[in-house]
Amino acid sequence: MQWLHRLLPDLVVLPAHDDTPYGELLVRDLLAHDGRLSPDAFVELKEYEATTFDAAYRLNPARRPRCVADPAGGTLGSVA
């Protein structure tokens, strides 16, 4: 990831099945703009990325997703 970001500074990572605010914003903006990011969304995503990953592209421990049990007691929880 470090190498890719040095080579392609405008790279935006699109994680599969990302139910985080990053993934939701990315998908919503891509759908709204015919598969291209708006300049505002690009800035917001890069800011989110900078707070989510360190320089070695390791996940910031405070931003790690965590599993949340279903409050109704069902078998499926969610990711927060």
N, C-alpha and C positions, 0 to 999 in steps of 0.2 A: 504494500500500500504506500509506503514512503516513496519508493521509486516511482510509482505511478503518479503520485501527487507532485513530485518534482518535475516529472516529464509533462504532466497535464494538469497545471494548476487550476483549471476550470472544471476538473473532474468532480462529479457529484456521485457519491456511492448510492446505489439503489439496492438496499437489502430486500431479499424476498420475504414476504409475510411480515413486514415491519408494521406493527400496530402502535408504534410510538408516535409522538407528535411530529418527529422528523419524517417518518414514512407517510403519515397521513397528509402532511403539507405537500410533500413531494408528489404523491399520487394525485391529490386534488388539483395542484397547479398544472401538472402534465396533462391531465384530462381537460382542464379549462382552456389550455392554450395549444391545442392540436399537437401534443407531444413535445412541446418546447417549454422550458422554464421562463417565467417572466423575470425581468431583472430584479424586482423586489424579492421574489421567492428565492432566487439564486443567493442573494445577500443573506437572507434569513437562514437558508439551509447551510451556508458556509459558517455562519455564526454558531448555529446549533452544532455543527460538526466540530468546530474548534473547542466547544465546551464539553463535547462528548468523548473526544479522543485526545491523547497526548501526542507529543511530537513523534513518537515511535508507532503511532496509530494503535495504541492499546486503549481499550475501553476504560474511561475514567470510572473508578469504583463507585462513585456517587451516582453515576448514570446507568449502572448495570440494570437491565430489566429484572424484575422479580415476579414470581408467580403469586397470584392472589387467588385464594380459594373462592369458590362461588358462595356468596352470602346466603343463598337459598339452600345450600347444602348439596347442590348437584355435583356431578362427577367432573365437570369441566370448569376450570377457573379462567382467569384472564392474565394478561401480562401488563404490569404497570411500570 
